[in-house]
Amino acid sequence: MKALARFTLGVALTAGATSFVASAQSVISAKSGLIHYAEGRVYLGDKLVESQFGSFPDIKENGQVRTEDGRAEVLLTPGVFLRIGENSAIRMVTNRLIDTRVEFLSGSILVEADELPKDNGVTIVYKDYSIKLQQKGVYRFDSDPAALRVYDGGVVADLNGKVEEIKQGRLLPMDGNLNTAKFDKDKETDALYRWSRRRSEYLAMANISAAKSVRDSGTYWQSSNWYFNPYFNMYTFIPGRGAYYNPFGFALWSPFTVYDYLYSPGYYRTGYGGTGGHVSRGVSSTSAGAAVAPTRSGLSGTVASSSGSVRSPSTAVSNSNSSGISRSSGMGGGGGAAGIGGGGHAGGRGK
């Protein structure tokens, strides 16, 4: 356990000592529709999506993505992730940031919105329904039976000109009307939900060293955006300012606030950022944060050893850090973290 804790700290120190510099390739913001991660059999049109380091296929307007025995994660507007379950399909209607529209065709998808800037818009279309995201949150769409579940946040549903606002904990059976019902958002979870939560955790871990790199490079980080982290071979989301929790309960840091998180000797000042809950901590921080995702209730995460095996440092880090992150308890769903491959994509097919 002590050796693992030392390795975790080493990963963090290495990341801090060899900060990657922001470049034109590090930041994307022009359009929605990047296939950020794929596992198993995932197709863009008729072409099988194959993972390559630093290469991410772009979904053109009217392009379709479908899965067989596989899953995929698509980046929409900065801070919004669309995750596609097995045997599912979507079509990119428009990929403009000001009006991103995705047609949900079949199967199951889950949308995580960490931030929704006023000048960006995301709408999910299913048959005669148009679902416009209004707040950061977690949204689940199924086709059999057809339904929308709002785990967190809020949307406006439009059905042939009739509109209904739908808040968290409500289910909309998309069967030709706008009548909603309650559902148990803590119990109605499955493999897609748990996988999405793990993906959210990896992105939060990648955020820490990425935000530090932006700060160390002297880059002026004006607004929230995606940023490529080569250590994780993934884009992560960096807020424009402050720090806050995403809907799954993992903390996201801006370039300015991450410095205090890593190096402040004893406390972290309350952040002011994004559209969600602020982060307020009273914790003796260490650089291990570069490999560990802070959550509302403590620290969690995974690191890959030099041999490529995956281990969880959460217990070791918790023993060396008395975490005091405070906010309401996180959402249900569980699902232990697994699968940061050395130099490869982070994912894990765990059920």
Summary of the structure (lengths in Angstrom):
residues: 351
radius of gyration: 19.3
end to end distance: 26.6
largest distance: 61.1
contacts: 1230
relative contact order: 0.14
helix: 18%
strand: 37%
